[in-house]
């Protein structure tokens, strides 16, 4: 008995298969990695800006508290009337409290906005996809060892963990 023979129709070449299946190419990997690097750089810039804003807010809180302490010290010296000094102290407390509350509300809002960075998430997902495909593309296209290791080194800059927000926590 003879076994059924496979169809001897035209065999597809690797290039035809790549075109039909739309497999990733080295150019796709480079383009995606470049886009992910831009997103990561933008996320790092926003994170640095958020850190500077946090420092400025805490400096404002400290300045307001020092101003309040100074007003409590100097009001009785500058005002002769005890009642007027008391009113001045309460006014100073009200102004300081309102300034501190506004600054702390801004700090809370800024922390909430910085807790989820969409572009960092996108960079994380793009880098994860590249990491999954890079070995296949390198084998298929016959990349040199240097090119493959360079791509892997560039990928190491990305947070490939489950939570990309951890990337900034570890970088502190």
Beta strands, then each sheet from edge to edge (+ up, - down):
end
